[in-house]
Amino acid sequence: MRILVVGVGKVGTQVLRQLQKNPSLTIITCSPYKEPFAVQEGIISEVDIQETLTPLTLEYILAKAKADLILLTSASEDFGFGTAPGVDVMVDSLKRELASMSKVPLIEVARGTG
């Protein structure tokens, strides 16, 4: 199974650590940043696809990753919309749109609050 992990910051790094326990999985990473947290921590050596996931880039990223499942671990700041009031609402809408457009299952992995 090929799993695309989008966003390899702190939450994505936790997801990667768990996925790496199963050597039969192929893990592909996607981030707009060249050296996200997972690279800085040595969990991965580099990002496989350096791109921001948007409705415009979804098809390209899926074609490149050939993923069976997408785990969306991106925080609001990973979408590059700044910190203006209402950005979180816009990003939530974007995530729902991506999930509805995706031809493969897309699951959002949220940061725990407790």
Residue pairs with C-beta under 8 A, 6 or more apart in sequence:
1 24
1 25
1 26
1 68
1 69
2 25
2 26
2 28
2 65
2 66
2 67
2 68
2 69
3 19
3 25
3 26
3 27
3 28
3 67
3 68
3 69
3 70
3 71
4 28
4 29
4 30
4 61
4 62
4 65
4 67
4 69
4 70
4 71
5 12
5 15
5 16
5 19
5 27
5 28
5 29
5 30
5 71
5 73
6 12
6 29
6 30
6 31
6 53
6 61
6 70
6 71
6 72
6 73
6 74
7 30
7 31
7 36
7 72
7 73
7 74
7 75
7 78
8 16
8 29
8 30
8 31
8 36
8 37
8 38
8 39
8 43
8 44
8 47
8 73
9 31
9 36
9 37
9 38
9 73
9 74
9 75
9 78
10 37
10 111
11 73
11 75
11 109
11 110
11 111
12 29
12 31
12 36
12 37
12 38
12 73
12 74
12 109
13 37
13 38
13 41
13 43
15 71
15 73
15 109
16 27
16 29
16 38
16 43
16 44
17 43
19 25
19 27
20 27
20 43
28 48
28 49
28 65
28 67
29 38
29 44
29 47
29 48
29 49
30 47
30 48
30 49
30 50
30 51
30 53
30 61
30 65
31 47
31 49
31 50
31 78
32 50
32 51
32 52
32 78
32 80
33 47
33 50
33 78
34 46
34 47
34 50
36 47
38 44
39 45
39 46
39 47
48 65
49 61
49 64
49 65
51 57
51 60
51 61
52 78
52 79
52 80
53 61
53 72
53 74
53 98
54 79
54 94
54 98
55 94
55 97
55 98
55 101
58 98
58 101
58 102
62 70
62 102
62 103
62 104
67 104
68 104
68 105
69 104
69 105
69 106
69 107
70 102
70 104
70 105
70 106
70 107
71 107
71 109
72 95
72 98
72 99
72 106
72 107
72 108
72 109
73 108
73 109
75 111
76 87
76 88
76 91
77 83
79 91
79 94
81 87
81 90
81 91
95 108
98 106
99 106
99 108
